[in-house]
Amino acid sequence: MRLITYSPISRPATIFNNLDRLLNSESVIPSLWRPSFEVINIDESYRLRAEIPGMTKKDVMIEIKDDILTISGERKFGDSSLDDSHYSEFSYGKFSRSFNLPEDVLKDNIKASMKDGILALEIPRAKEVKPEIKKIAIK
């Protein structure tokens, strides 16, 4: 069984049309997957979130080395028994994103959770140390 795919009205040959035909050809081209991230800076912590639908905790690795936080993982294609008659716009593959941690981060207290395809990291900040000001009276 062949799936129906979008086929626009015939257009004159241009580099863009040829590229479009190549990318929409019958062959399966592995796509690059790059999850979306957001970083929120609040007073007591940084919050980092990533959209990684279809992944489990086992598929994701979080590491800190030399003040660089790296989140990596792989979303694998689920059903290897499918033949060439399938069509998918889902993205699969490995990803890795790194973030430089600021000096005020408490690295030992970082907490990570995952719910509904969202990876969330709570990265606590050290309280700002205000220098003690001592007034000296003039005699």
DRENVEX-234688 format. One record per residue (C-alpha): residue number from 0; chain; x, y negated, z negated. Coordinates in steps of 0.5 Angstrom, whole numbers, plus 500, padded with zeros to 3 digits. Layout:
% DRENVEX-234688
> NUM, A, X, Y, Z
...
***
This chain:
% DRENVEX-234688
> 0, A, 500, 500, 500
> 1, A, 503, 493, 502
> 2, A, 501, 487, 498
> 3, A, 499, 481, 501
> 4, A, 504, 475, 501
> 5, A, 503, 468, 502
> 6, A, 505, 467, 510
> 7, A, 504, 459, 512
> 8, A, 502, 457, 519
> 9, A, 508, 458, 524
> 10, A, 513, 452, 523
> 11, A, 519, 450, 527
> 12, A, 525, 453, 525
> 13, A, 529, 448, 520
> 14, A, 534, 450, 515
> 15, A, 529, 449, 510
> 16, A, 524, 454, 513
> 17, A, 529, 459, 514
> 18, A, 531, 459, 507
> 19, A, 524, 459, 505
> 20, A, 523, 466, 510
> 21, A, 530, 469, 507
> 22, A, 527, 468, 499
> 23, A, 520, 470, 501
> 24, A, 523, 476, 505
> 25, A, 521, 484, 503
> 26, A, 528, 485, 500
> 27, A, 528, 484, 492
> 28, A, 533, 478, 490
> 29, A, 535, 478, 483
> 30, A, 533, 472, 480
> 31, A, 536, 467, 475
> 32, A, 533, 467, 468
> 33, A, 534, 461, 464
> 34, A, 529, 460, 458
> 35, A, 527, 453, 456
> 36, A, 530, 450, 449
> 37, A, 528, 444, 445
> 38, A, 532, 441, 439
> 39, A, 528, 437, 434
> 40, A, 532, 433, 429
> 41, A, 528, 432, 423
> 42, A, 531, 429, 416
> 43, A, 533, 436, 413
> 44, A, 534, 440, 418
> 45, A, 535, 441, 426
> 46, A, 529, 446, 429
> 47, A, 531, 449, 435
> 48, A, 526, 453, 439
> 49, A, 526, 458, 446
> 50, A, 521, 460, 450
> 51, A, 523, 468, 451
> 52, A, 516, 471, 453
> 53, A, 516, 479, 453
> 54, A, 523, 480, 449
> 55, A, 523, 483, 442
> 56, A, 528, 481, 437
> 57, A, 533, 487, 439
> 58, A, 533, 483, 446
> 59, A, 536, 477, 443
> 60, A, 543, 476, 440
> 61, A, 545, 469, 436
> 62, A, 552, 468, 434
> 63, A, 556, 462, 431
> 64, A, 564, 461, 433
> 65, A, 568, 455, 432
> 66, A, 562, 451, 431
> 67, A, 558, 453, 437
> 68, A, 551, 457, 436
> 69, A, 550, 461, 442
> 70, A, 544, 465, 444
> 71, A, 544, 470, 449
> 72, A, 540, 476, 451
> 73, A, 537, 480, 457
> 74, A, 530, 481, 459
> 75, A, 529, 487, 463
> 76, A, 525, 489, 469
> 77, A, 520, 494, 465
> 78, A, 518, 499, 470
> 79, A, 523, 502, 475
> 80, A, 518, 507, 478
> 81, A, 515, 502, 482
> 82, A, 517, 502, 490
> 83, A, 518, 496, 495
> 84, A, 511, 495, 495
> 85, A, 511, 491, 489
> 86, A, 511, 483, 488
> 87, A, 513, 479, 482
> 88, A, 515, 472, 481
> 89, A, 517, 474, 474
> 90, A, 524, 472, 472
> 91, A, 529, 478, 469
> 92, A, 536, 478, 467
> 93, A, 541, 476, 462
> 94, A, 542, 469, 459
> 95, A, 546, 465, 455
> 96, A, 546, 458, 452
> 97, A, 551, 455, 447
> 98, A, 550, 449, 443
> 99, A, 555, 445, 439
> 100, A, 553, 444, 432
> 101, A, 554, 438, 428
> 102, A, 558, 437, 422
> 103, A, 552, 436, 417
> 104, A, 550, 443, 419
> 105, A, 549, 449, 413
> 106, A, 551, 455, 417
> 107, A, 550, 460, 412
> 108, A, 543, 458, 411
> 109, A, 540, 458, 418
> 110, A, 534, 462, 419
> 111, A, 531, 465, 425
> 112, A, 524, 468, 427
> 113, A, 520, 470, 433
> 114, A, 513, 470, 434
> 115, A, 509, 470, 440
> 116, A, 515, 469, 445
> 117, A, 518, 463, 441
> 118, A, 524, 464, 438
> 119, A, 525, 459, 432
> 120, A, 531, 457, 429
> 121, A, 531, 453, 422
> 122, A, 538, 450, 422
> 123, A, 539, 446, 415
> 124, A, 543, 440, 414
> 125, A, 547, 438, 408
> 126, A, 544, 432, 404
> 127, A, 548, 426, 406
> 128, A, 553, 424, 400
> 129, A, 552, 417, 399
> 130, A, 559, 414, 396
> 131, A, 558, 412, 389
> 132, A, 559, 404, 388
> 133, A, 562, 401, 382
> 134, A, 562, 394, 381
> 135, A, 567, 391, 377
> 136, A, 566, 385, 373
> 137, A, 570, 378, 374
> 138, A, 573, 376, 368
***
